[in-house]
Amino acid sequence: MNILLDELVVILTTGLIPFLRISAMLLAAPLVSLQVVNVRIRITLAFLLTVFFFDQIEIPAVNPLSVLWFILIAIELMIGIFLALVLQIVNAAIVTAGQSISMSMGLGMAQTIDPNAGQVPVIASFLVVLSTLIFLSLGGHLFLIELLLQSFSAIPIGGGDIDFTASIWNLTIWSSMAFLGAVLIALPVMLIMMLINLCIGVVTRAAPALNIFAVGFPAMLLGGLILIIVFMANFGTRIQWLWLEGFDVAQNLWVVQNG
């Protein structure tokens, strides 16, 4: 009986380490991190993935009461969160693009509740839905599982020979995509909306009696909606490119130390 109890304790303590990496990633990963996904579902999914990966990864035997065990826990949590943050930067770029387009159309005050980003403008909410559909069409949900499995071979339990300073620097560089990606998506619409605003300003200057709120706001709103329809294919292409870049960065995030 004592032997079985000791074996159970060993399994639980060793299985907890990969479970924390998986659960940390699922906590912040796109789609799974949505508030509509129950916490019990995330825990169950993390547990099932841990059971599935358990025989395929090498877990060092560490005393659960030692300092090293707690260090391993901290490292695994950091690895899981960093992997998820790479993909969340794509979501940040899309939300920023939607906010920029909404402001240029005069819809900055029109807010909706997004389960992931909180209150966002309506255009940003629309782009988030479009992004989620593209993420699923690219097999992003399957990529998350593949990324987790690959991470255990590329980054053994405890970090192995990973240069965390260089890896964090890679993540910092990639975080600039939150703004660059937003510009790539929103720039065509914003430039044309700026020209529309300029034309409205010229008309208002030429005819001061003209009510700018009666003419300008409907013109910007109508022009913005037409531009969104015209550039819809461009939105999809840019968002798909961002997700593919995010997948590639997530797979090559970690830098191995030389020597």
C-alpha positions in Angstrom: 0.0 0.0 0.0 2.8 2.4 0.9 4.6 1.5 -2.4 1.5 2.4 -4.4 1.1 5.6 -2.4 4.7 6.6 -3.1 4.3 5.9 -6.8 1.1 8.0 -6.9 2.9 10.9 -5.2 5.8 10.7 -7.7 3.3 10.7 -10.7 1.4 13.6 -9.3 4.5 15.7 -8.6 6.2 15.0 -11.9 3.0 15.3 -13.9 2.3 18.7 -12.3 5.3 20.3 -14.0 4.2 19.8 -17.6 0.6 20.4 -16.5 1.6 23.9 -15.4 3.2 24.7 -18.8 0.2 23.5 -20.7 -2.3 25.2 -18.4 -0.3 28.5 -18.5 -0.5 28.5 -22.3 -4.2 27.7 -22.4 -4.8 30.5 -19.9 -3.5 33.1 -22.4 -3.8 31.4 -25.8 -6.2 32.8 -28.4 -9.7 31.2 -28.5 -9.1 29.1 -25.4 -8.5 32.1 -23.2 -11.9 33.6 -24.0 -14.1 34.3 -21.0 -16.9 32.2 -22.5 -14.6 29.1 -22.2 -15.3 27.8 -18.7 -12.3 27.5 -16.3 -13.3 23.8 -15.8 -13.0 23.2 -19.5 -9.5 24.7 -19.6 -8.4 22.6 -16.6 -9.9 19.5 -18.1 -8.2 20.2 -21.5 -4.9 20.8 -19.8 -5.2 17.6 -17.8 -6.1 15.5 -20.9 -3.1 17.0 -22.8 -0.8 16.3 -19.9 -1.9 12.7 -19.8 -1.4 12.5 -23.6 2.1 14.0 -23.5 3.2 12.3 -20.3 4.9 9.3 -22.0 6.4 11.4 -24.7 8.4 13.9 -22.6 11.3 13.5 -20.2 10.5 14.7 -16.7 13.5 15.0 -14.3 13.0 13.3 -10.9 13.1 16.3 -8.5 12.2 16.4 -4.8 8.9 18.2 -4.5 10.0 19.9 -1.3 13.3 21.3 -2.8 14.0 24.7 -4.1 14.7 23.3 -7.6 11.2 22.0 -7.9 9.7 25.5 -7.3 12.2 26.9 -9.8 11.0 24.4 -12.4 7.5 25.4 -11.8 8.3 29.1 -12.3 10.2 28.3 -15.6 7.3 26.1 -16.9 4.8 28.9 -16.2 7.0 31.4 -17.9 7.4 29.2 -21.0 3.7 28.6 -21.3 2.8 32.2 -21.0 5.4 33.4 -23.4 4.2 30.9 -26.1 0.6 32.2 -25.7 1.7 35.9 -25.7 3.3 35.5 -29.1 -0.2 34.7 -30.6 -2.0 37.2 -28.4 0.1 40.0 -30.0 -1.7 39.2 -33.3 -5.0 39.8 -31.5 -3.7 43.0 -30.1 -2.8 44.2 -33.6 -6.3 43.4 -34.9 -8.0 45.2 -32.0 -5.7 48.2 -32.6 -6.5 48.3 -36.3 -10.3 48.1 -35.5 -10.0 51.0 -33.1 -8.1 53.1 -35.6 -10.7 52.5 -38.3 -13.5 53.2 -35.9 -12.0 56.5 -34.8 -11.5 57.6 -38.5 -15.1 56.8 -39.2 -16.4 58.6 -36.2 -17.5 55.4 -34.4 -15.0 55.7 -31.6 -17.8 56.0 -29.0 -19.7 53.0 -30.4 -18.5 50.2 -28.0 -19.3 46.5 -27.8 -18.2 43.9 -25.3 -15.6 41.5 -26.5 -15.0 38.4 -24.4 -11.3 38.7 -24.7 -10.5 42.4 -25.0 -13.3 43.9 -23.0 -15.0 47.0 -24.4 -13.9 47.6 -28.0 -15.3 49.6 -30.9 -17.7 47.9 -33.2 -15.3 47.6 -36.1 -12.7 46.1 -33.8 -15.2 43.5 -32.6 -16.0 42.7 -36.3 -12.3 42.2 -37.1 -11.8 40.0 -34.0 -14.6 37.7 -35.2 -13.1 37.6 -38.7 -9.7 36.9 -37.1 -11.1 34.1 -35.1 -12.7 32.5 -38.1 -9.4 32.8 -40.0 -7.5 31.3 -37.0 -9.8 28.3 -37.1 -9.6 27.9 -40.9 -5.8 27.8 -40.7 -6.0 25.0 -38.1 -4.8 27.3 -35.3 -6.5 25.2 -32.6 -4.5 22.2 -33.9 -1.4 24.3 -34.0 -1.7 25.1 -30.3 -1.5 21.4 -29.5 1.3 20.8 -31.9 3.2 23.8 -30.5 2.9 22.4 -27.0 4.2 19.0 -28.0 7.1 20.5 -29.9 7.9 22.8 -27.0 8.7 19.8 -24.8 11.2 18.5 -27.2 12.7 21.9 -28.1 12.6 23.2 -24.5 13.0 20.3 -22.1 11.6 20.6 -18.6 13.7 23.2 -16.8 14.6 25.1 -19.9 17.6 23.0 -21.0 20.2 25.2 -22.8 17.7 27.9 -23.7 19.1 31.5 -23.6 16.1 33.2 -21.9 17.6 36.7 -22.4 17.8 36.3 -26.1 14.4 34.6 -26.2 12.8 37.4 -24.3 14.4 39.9 -26.7 12.9 38.0 -29.6 9.5 38.3 -27.9 10.1 42.0 -27.4 10.9 42.6 -31.1 7.8 40.6 -32.1 5.6 42.7 -29.8 6.1 45.7 -32.2 3.9 43.8 -34.6 1.0 44.9 -32.4 1.4 48.3 -34.0 2.9 47.4 -37.3 0.2 44.8 -38.0 -2.5 47.3 -37.1 -1.0 49.8 -39.6 -0.9 47.2 -42.3 -4.6 46.4 -41.8 -6.0 49.9 -41.2 -3.7 52.2 -43.3 -5.7 52.0 -46.6 -9.0 52.9 -44.9 -7.4 55.6 -42.7 -5.8 57.3 -45.6 -8.9 57.5 -47.7 -11.0 58.5 -44.6 -8.5 61.4 -44.1 -9.1 62.5 -47.6 -12.9 62.4 -47.0 -12.4 64.5 -43.9 -10.3 67.0 -45.8 -13.0 67.3 -48.5 -15.7 67.8 -45.8 -13.5 70.5 -44.3 -13.1 72.3 -47.6 -16.9 72.1 -48.2 -17.6 73.4 -44.7 -15.2 76.3 -45.3 -16.8 77.1 -48.6 -20.3 77.0 -47.2 -20.2 78.0 -43.5 -23.9 77.7 -43.2 -23.7 74.0 -43.9 -24.2 71.9 -40.8 -21.1 69.7 -40.5 -22.9 67.2 -38.2 -25.7 66.8 -40.6 -23.5 66.2 -43.6 -20.0 65.2 -42.3 -20.9 62.4 -40.0 -23.2 60.5 -42.4 -20.6 61.0 -45.1 -17.7 59.6 -43.0 -19.9 56.7 -41.8 -21.1 55.8 -45.3 -17.6 56.2 -46.8 -16.1 54.0 -44.0 -18.6 51.2 -44.5 -18.0 51.3 -48.3 -14.3 51.1 -47.7 -14.6 48.2 -45.3 -16.5 46.3 -48.0 -14.0 47.2 -50.7 -11.0 46.2 -48.5 -12.5 43.1 -47.0 -10.3 40.8 -49.0 -7.3 42.9 -48.0 -8.3 42.5 -44.3 -8.5 38.8 -44.7 -5.1 38.5 -46.4 -3.4 40.7 -43.8 -4.9 38.9 -40.9 -4.0 35.5 -42.4 -0.4 36.7 -42.9 -0.3 37.9 -39.2 -1.4 34.5 -37.9 1.1 32.6 -40.1 3.9 34.9 -38.9 2.7 34.4 -35.3 2.8 30.6 -35.8 6.4 30.8 -37.2 7.6 33.1 -34.4 6.1 30.9 -31.7 7.9 27.9 -33.2 11.3 29.7 -33.4 11.0 31.9 -30.3 13.6 30.2 -28.1 17.3 30.7 -28.7 19.7 27.9 -27.7 23.0 28.9 -26.0 26.2 28.3 -27.9 28.6 26.0 -26.1 
